[in-house]
Amino acid sequence: MAVKWGLFKIIQAANRYEANVDDVLLKFNSHLSYREQRSRLGKFNQQLTDDRYTRSLIELATYYLRHERFENGFNYLMGNLELYVK
């Protein structure tokens, strides 16, 4: 989970400072998928997991839209909406 949190912060900083982090996203692409997260005590609360993943999707959508990669940006927005519809 530390990688996901670190990746989230990198994307968030890239959005704030208009940085290009494409190489980082390519390297850690496998960490962007939705997987059940676990803590030392067992499963995280499902709502917390969904909230973190949703925030990540929003940051990714923002990143891609700002870099004029509209297809990627809208795909992440749609993924975010699908989570809320479930």
Backbone hydrogen bonds, N-H to C=O, Kabsch-Sander energy under -0.5 kcal/mol:
donor,donor_aa,acceptor,acceptor_aa,energy
5,W,1,M,-2.5
6,G,2,A,-2.5
7,L,3,V,-2.9
8,F,4,K,-2.6
9,K,5,W,-2.2
10,I,6,G,-2.1
11,I,7,L,-2.4
12,Q,8,F,-2.5
13,A,9,K,-2.4
14,A,10,I,-2.4
15,N,11,I,-2.2
16,R,12,Q,-2.1
17,Y,13,A,-2.8
18,E,14,A,-0.7
19,A,14,A,-1.5
21,V,19,A,-0.6
25,L,21,V,-2.3
26,L,22,D,-2.5
27,K,23,D,-2.2
28,F,24,V,-2.2
29,N,26,L,-1.0
31,H,28,F,-1.7
32,L,29,N,-1.8
33,S,30,S,-0.6
35,R,33,S,-0.7
39,S,42,G,-3.5
42,G,39,S,-1.2
44,F,37,Q,-1.6
49,T,45,N,-2.2
50,D,46,Q,-2.7
51,D,47,Q,-2.5
52,R,48,L,-2.4
53,Y,49,T,-2.3
54,T,50,D,-2.6
55,R,51,D,-2.4
56,S,52,R,-2.0
57,L,53,Y,-2.3
58,I,54,T,-2.3
59,E,55,R,-2.2
60,L,56,S,-2.6
61,A,57,L,-2.8
62,T,58,I,-2.6
63,Y,59,E,-2.6
64,Y,60,L,-2.7
65,L,61,A,-2.6
66,R,62,T,-2.5
67,H,63,Y,-1.5
68,E,65,L,-1.5
69,R,64,Y,-3.1
70,F,68,E,-0.8
73,G,69,R,-2.4
74,F,70,F,-3.0
75,N,71,E,-2.0
76,Y,72,N,-2.1
77,L,73,G,-1.9
78,M,74,F,-2.6
79,G,75,N,-2.2
80,N,76,Y,-1.8
81,L,77,L,-2.2
82,E,78,M,-2.5
83,L,79,G,-1.4
84,Y,80,N,-1.3
85,V,81,L,-1.7
86,K,82,E,-1.4
